[in-house]
Amino acid sequence: MIEASAVTTSKRWALPNLLTYGRVVAVPLVCLFLLPPHSDWMRWVAFTLFAIAAVTDFFDGYLARAWQQQSSLGRMLDPIADKLLVAAILLSLSAIGTINGWSIWAAIVILCREILVSGLREYLAELHVSLPVTKIAKWKTTVQLLALGFLILGPAGHAILPHTEVYGLGLLWLAALLTLYSGWDYMVAGLKHVADD
């Protein structure tokens, strides 16, 4: 009993889980540096924190599998950390006007899909049915993170890449289209089980 408890505790503080915890902690910090009055250096700090958090999204899962340190806590917290990061940054960028006009619809599509798929996964979990991540969903996540990176940098990045926000908004719309496609895939796969039930 003591040994099992020790193993659980050690997994809880294993590096893959620590990376996930770090991603959760990064969420309010990135948003804090985006809030007005924001300057170029604050945007660079927000971008750096976001880039580190985005990289940990790959490494936490990879290391957990490679080192056989997968845990229930990690499986539960990893997608939550991803969604918190994306949702909080989309809302912050909308609040400061980086995402505005018609582009807000791209953000709404992304947020609605995340909520929809999360609800579907939760329902299917009760039926002991898993919903594996598709390749198109992985592409969606990659494009989404790139879009957010460009948008976080915004005018601070003009010295390196002029019109940074234009590229960011273009990628955001591409992410929204991939979001619709992957969300439809998940809904079709999930509704089969709902119908069977």
C-alpha positions as CSV (number, residue, x, y, z in Angstrom):
1,M,0.0,0.0,0.0
2,I,2.8,2.4,0.9
3,E,4.8,1.5,-2.2
4,A,1.7,2.2,-4.4
5,S,1.2,5.5,-2.7
6,A,4.9,6.4,-3.2
7,V,4.7,5.5,-7.0
8,T,1.6,7.7,-7.3
9,T,3.3,10.6,-5.6
10,S,6.5,10.2,-7.7
11,K,4.4,10.2,-10.9
12,R,2.6,13.3,-9.7
13,W,5.9,15.2,-9.5
14,A,7.5,13.6,-12.6
15,L,8.9,16.0,-15.2
16,P,6.1,15.5,-17.8
17,N,3.5,16.5,-15.2
18,L,5.7,19.4,-14.0
19,L,5.8,20.7,-17.6
20,T,2.0,20.5,-17.7
21,Y,1.8,22.4,-14.4
22,G,4.1,25.0,-15.8
23,R,1.8,25.5,-18.8
24,V,-1.1,26.2,-16.5
25,V,1.0,28.7,-14.5
26,A,2.0,30.4,-17.8
27,V,-1.6,31.2,-18.7
28,P,-2.2,34.1,-16.3
29,L,1.4,35.3,-16.8
30,V,1.0,35.6,-20.6
31,C,-2.3,37.4,-20.2
32,L,-0.8,39.7,-17.6
33,F,1.9,40.9,-20.0
34,L,-0.7,41.4,-22.8
35,L,-2.9,43.7,-20.7
36,P,-2.6,47.5,-21.2
37,P,-0.6,49.5,-20.9
38,H,1.5,47.1,-22.9
39,S,4.8,47.9,-24.5
40,D,7.0,46.1,-27.0
41,W,9.1,44.5,-24.2
42,M,6.0,43.2,-22.5
43,R,4.8,41.6,-25.7
44,W,8.2,39.9,-26.1
45,V,7.9,38.6,-22.6
46,A,4.4,37.3,-23.3
47,F,5.6,35.7,-26.5
48,T,8.6,34.0,-24.8
49,L,6.4,32.6,-22.1
50,F,3.8,31.4,-24.6
51,A,6.5,29.8,-26.8
52,I,7.9,27.9,-23.8
53,A,4.4,26.8,-22.9
54,A,3.7,25.7,-26.5
55,V,6.9,23.6,-26.6
56,T,6.0,21.9,-23.3
57,D,2.7,20.8,-25.0
58,F,4.8,18.5,-27.2
59,F,7.4,17.4,-24.6
60,D,5.1,16.5,-21.7
61,G,3.3,13.8,-23.7
62,Y,6.4,12.6,-25.5
63,L,8.5,12.3,-22.3
64,A,5.6,10.6,-20.4
65,R,5.4,7.9,-23.1
66,A,9.2,7.6,-23.5
67,W,9.9,7.3,-19.8
68,Q,6.7,5.4,-19.0
69,Q,5.6,8.1,-16.6
70,Q,2.0,8.4,-17.9
71,S,-0.5,9.1,-15.2
72,S,-4.2,9.7,-14.8
73,L,-3.5,13.2,-13.6
74,G,-1.4,13.9,-16.6
75,R,-4.0,12.6,-19.0
76,M,-6.7,14.7,-17.3
77,L,-4.7,17.9,-16.9
78,D,-2.9,18.0,-20.3
79,P,-5.9,18.8,-22.5
80,I,-7.2,21.2,-19.8
81,A,-3.9,23.1,-19.8
82,D,-4.0,23.3,-23.7
83,K,-7.6,24.7,-23.7
84,L,-6.9,27.2,-20.9
85,L,-3.9,28.5,-22.7
86,V,-5.7,29.0,-26.0
87,A,-9.0,30.3,-24.6
88,A,-7.3,32.8,-22.2
89,I,-5.0,34.2,-24.9
90,L,-7.8,34.5,-27.5
91,L,-9.9,36.4,-25.0
92,S,-7.0,38.6,-24.0
93,L,-6.1,39.4,-27.7
94,S,-9.8,40.2,-28.4
95,A,-9.9,42.5,-25.3
96,I,-6.9,44.5,-26.4
97,G,-8.2,44.7,-30.0
98,T,-5.5,42.6,-31.7
99,I,-8.3,40.3,-32.8
100,N,-11.2,42.5,-33.9
101,G,-13.9,42.8,-36.5
102,W,-14.7,39.7,-38.5
103,S,-11.7,37.9,-37.1
104,I,-13.5,37.6,-33.8
105,W,-15.6,35.0,-35.5
106,A,-12.5,32.8,-36.1
107,A,-11.8,33.0,-32.3
108,I,-15.5,32.1,-31.5
109,V,-15.3,29.1,-33.8
110,I,-12.1,27.9,-32.1
111,L,-13.6,28.4,-28.6
112,C,-16.9,26.7,-29.4
113,R,-15.2,23.7,-31.0
114,E,-13.0,23.3,-27.9
115,I,-16.0,23.3,-25.6
116,L,-18.0,21.0,-27.9
117,V,-15.2,18.4,-28.2
118,S,-14.5,18.6,-24.4
119,G,-18.2,17.9,-23.7
120,L,-18.3,15.1,-26.2
121,R,-15.2,13.5,-24.7
122,E,-16.6,13.7,-21.2
123,Y,-19.9,12.0,-22.3
124,L,-18.1,9.3,-24.2
125,A,-15.8,8.7,-21.2
126,E,-18.9,7.6,-19.2
127,L,-19.5,5.0,-22.0
128,H,-15.8,3.9,-21.8
129,V,-15.2,5.1,-25.3
130,S,-12.1,7.0,-26.2
131,L,-11.9,9.7,-28.9
132,P,-8.3,9.5,-30.3
133,V,-6.6,12.7,-31.5
134,T,-6.7,12.8,-35.3
135,K,-3.9,14.0,-37.6
136,I,-6.0,17.0,-38.7
137,A,-6.5,17.9,-35.1
138,K,-2.7,17.9,-34.6
139,W,-2.3,20.2,-37.6
140,K,-5.1,22.4,-36.2
141,T,-3.2,22.8,-32.9
142,T,0.1,23.6,-34.7
143,V,-1.5,26.3,-36.9
144,Q,-3.4,27.6,-33.9
145,L,-0.3,28.0,-31.8
146,L,1.6,29.7,-34.6
147,A,-1.3,32.1,-35.1
148,L,-1.4,33.0,-31.4
149,G,2.4,33.5,-31.4
150,F,2.3,36.0,-34.2
151,L,-0.7,37.8,-32.7
152,I,0.9,38.0,-29.2
153,L,4.0,39.5,-30.8
154,G,1.9,42.0,-32.8
155,P,3.6,45.3,-33.4
156,A,6.6,44.4,-31.3
157,G,7.6,42.0,-34.1
158,H,7.5,44.5,-37.0
159,A,11.3,45.0,-36.8
160,I,11.8,41.3,-37.6
161,L,8.7,40.6,-39.7
162,P,6.5,43.5,-40.9
163,H,2.8,43.1,-40.7
164,T,3.1,40.4,-38.0
165,E,-0.6,40.7,-37.1
166,V,-1.7,40.1,-40.7
167,Y,0.1,36.8,-40.8
168,G,-1.3,36.0,-37.4
169,L,-4.9,36.7,-38.4
170,G,-4.4,34.7,-41.7
171,L,-3.2,31.7,-39.7
172,L,-6.1,32.2,-37.2
173,W,-8.6,31.9,-40.0
174,L,-6.8,28.8,-41.3
175,A,-6.9,27.3,-37.8
176,A,-10.6,28.1,-37.6
177,L,-11.2,26.2,-40.9
178,L,-9.2,23.2,-39.6
179,T,-11.1,23.5,-36.3
180,L,-14.4,23.1,-38.2
181,Y,-13.2,20.2,-40.1
182,S,-11.6,18.3,-37.1
183,G,-14.7,19.2,-35.0
184,W,-17.0,17.7,-37.6
185,D,-14.8,14.5,-37.6
186,Y,-15.1,14.2,-33.9
187,M,-18.8,14.8,-33.9
188,V,-19.4,12.1,-36.6
189,A,-17.3,9.6,-34.6
190,G,-18.9,10.6,-31.3
191,L,-22.5,10.6,-32.5
192,K,-22.3,7.0,-33.6
193,H,-21.8,6.0,-30.0
194,V,-24.6,8.4,-28.9
195,A,-26.9,6.8,-31.4
196,D,-25.9,3.3,-30.3
197,D,-26.5,4.2,-26.7
